[in-house]
Amino acid sequence: MTTAVRGTTVDIATEDGIADAYLVHPDDDAPHPAVLFYMDAFGVRPHLKAMADRLAGAGYTVLVPNVIYRAGRAPVFDLPEFIDPAARPELWGLIAPVVQALTPEMALRDAAAYLGWLADSPRTVAGPVGITGYCMGAGLALRTAGAFPERVAAAAGFHAGRLATDAPDSPHLAASRITGELYFGHADEDASMPPEQMDLLDKTLTEAGVRHRTEVYKGASHGYTQSDTAAYDAEAAERHWTALLDLLNRTLARPTTS
């Protein structure tokens, strides 16, 4: 059963400027468990806000930061209502430089600000948060879980790419510092996350003693949760919701009632 929600735009002070973000929570005056929602490369837009609304309707206070705020307030890109990169290949030429400009160091400075903002908000309960991330956001979720283990109870990533490479700053190298529980729903048909990377990620998490589960969504493409894109897969998207809510419901503290 979902509840009515209330969403608004908020500004978050970071070390590098002001990050705009979408905040949504149940339409009441009570605090709720906090979830940091990391966007995909297309950015904060109506579809992502709708996803955050659905998550808030399950009883969470959800923050969706515009992680590319250095390039401008959301929406950073002029996107069509239905996104099909194959039909508009020039989109990647616009998006890629902006996304690639967000270094791991910048992302973690920002993450500290997002987590601090959530901790200070009267809309959230005390205690660690959950994280969910999509596409590039899955890598941000993994990095954040490793950089702030005391603040992250759980993190999930969906249709991620390049989580376990031979780069010296590959996201999977954060595993040794993670104390929360992780879940990854990989896209079966995703050249950016081939089986060898899936295996390396799983092996690294296992050796580090991280509680985790990884699943491959058969037949799903990169971006399968995004209903405003050509990659959308309704069955895989619903499977993602089941897995995500199971993780968050098990790991995040609920407010106590007298």
N, C-alpha and C positions, 0 to 999 in steps of 0.2 A: 504494500500500500504506500503510495507516495503522498506527500504533503505539499501544500502551496509554498512557493518560494518567493524570495525578494532579491533582486539583483541590482547592482549599481556599479559605476566605475569609481575606482579609488586610485590615489597616487601614493607611491611608495618611494621614500627617499633612499637612494643607494649611494655608495661611495662615488659613483660616476654620474649621478644625475637623478632624474625622477622617472621611475618606471610606472606607466599606467597599467592598471590591472582590472579585471572583472571579478567582482566579489558577489557571491550568491549564497544564501543560507535559508533555512526554513523560515517562513513568515511568522515568527514569534519573537519573543524577547529573551528566549533562553539561549545559553551557550551550547555549542555542538562540537563534536570532534572535527579537527581541522584537516583538510586535504589540500595539498599544493598540486595544482594541475598544470603540467608543462605542455605547451602547445606543440603542434607539428610545424613544419617549415612554412606553411601557408599563413600562419599567424592567427591571432585572435580575431574571430569573425562570428557571424550569427550561428554557424553550425557548432563551433566549439562552445559558445555560450549555451546552446541548447543541451549539449552534453553535460556541461557543468550544472545546469538547472536540474537535469535528471539525477545527477549525483547528490545535489543538495536535497532533492525531494526524498532521498533515502535517509536523510537525517544528518547531513554533513554541512559544515561551513567550508566553501570551496573558493580558493583564490587561483585565478588564471592570469598570471603576469604576462605582459607583452615583453618577452625576453629579448627582443630586438629593438627595445625602446631607444637605443642610441641612434637608430635610423629614423625615428619619428614615432608619433603616437599611432595606435591601432585605429583603423587598418593601415598597415604600412604599405601593402601592395593593393593595386587596383585589380581585384579579382572578379571574374564572372560569377554568377550565382551557382553555376555548375562548372567545376574545374576539371578540365581534361587536358593535361599537359601535352598529350600527343597531338591535339588539335591546335594548341598554342605553344609550340616549343620555345618561343621567346620568353615565356614565363620563367624558366629556369635561369636564363641569363640575368634576369632581374633579381631573383630570389637568392641564388647561390652565393653571390659575393656578400650579401647582407648576413646570411646565416653563417658563413665561414668566418666572418669577422668577429663572431662571438667566441673568444678563446676560452679554454677551460678555466683559466684564472679569472677572467671577467665573470663567467657564469657562476663561479663559487662565491665571488664577492657579492653578486646579486642574490644568490641563494641565502646568504646570511641575512640580508635585508628582508627577504620574503619571509623567512622563518621567524625573524624577530618581530615583524609586523603581525604575523599570525599569533605569536605568543602574547603580544600586548593587546590584541583585540578582545573586546568584551563579548564578541560573537563566538569565541572558541573556548573549549574546556582546557584546563591545565593538562600538560603532558605532551608526549611526542605526537607527531603528525603522521599522516599517510601521504604518499606521493603517487600520482599516476602520470605517465608520460607517453607521448605518441610520436612515432618517427624520431626526429631529433630529440624530442622531449624525453624519450626513454633513456638516452645516454645521459641527459641532464639529471634524470631521476637516480640513475646508478651512481653518478659522481656525487650528488648531494647526499645520498645515503652513506657513502664512504667518508665524506668530509665532515658530516655532522651526525655521527652515530647516536649521540645522546638525544638528538632531536627527532630522529626518524624511526618510527616503529615498523613501518612497512613501506615498500615501494613496488610499483608494478610498471612494466613497460610493454607496449604493444606495437607491432610491426616496426621494430627498431632496425637500424642499420649500423654496421661498423662498431658493434659493441666490444668486439674482441679481435683486435688487429695486432700487428707487430710494432705499432707506433709506441714511442716511449710514454705517451700520455693516453693510451687506450683506456676507455672507461672501465674495462674489466679489472684493471689493476687496482681499483679501489676495494676489491673484495676483502682484503685482509683487515680492513678497518670497519667493515659493516657488522652491525649487531642486530639490525631489524630483519624482518622476513621479506623475501622477494618473490615476485612472480613475473614470468615473461611469456607472452603469447606471440610466438614468431609466425610470420607469414611464410607459408610453404613456397610460394613463388616470388621470391625476393632476392634479387642478385646482390643487394647490399648486405645481406645477412646469410651467407651460404652455410651449408652444414658444418664445415670445418670451424667457422666462427661460433656457431651454436654449441658445438662440442667443447671448444676451448672455454667458452663462458661457463658452461655447466661444470666442467672439470675444475676450473679455477675457484668457483663458488664452493664446490664440494670440498676441495682441499683446504679452503679457508674456514670450513665449518659453518658456512652461512646457510641458514634455513631457507630453502628455495624450492620452487617448482618451475620447470620450463616445459612448455607444450608447443607443438607445431600444429598450426591450423591448416589442415590439408586443403589445397585448392585455393587458399586465400592469397591475395596479392598485397604488396606493400601499400598501406593506407586503407586496409579493409574496414576500419571503423568509421571512416569519413564519408557520410552520406551525401555530401556535396561534391564528391569526386567520382571519377570513373572507376576507381579501385574498390568502391564500396561493395561489401558482401554482407547482406543482412544476417545470414546465419552465423557467420564468424563474429559480427558485431555483437549479437546477443550473447554469444558464448563469452565474449570479453566482459560484458556486464556481469554475468554470473560469476566469473572468476574474480573480477575486481571487487565486487561487493562482498564476496565470501572472505577475501583477504582483509578488507577494511573492517568488516563487522567482527572479525575474530581478534584483531590486533589493536584497535583504537578504543581508548577509554570512553565510556559513556558518563554523562553527568549523573551524580547520585541524586536520588529523590528521598525526601524526608517522610 
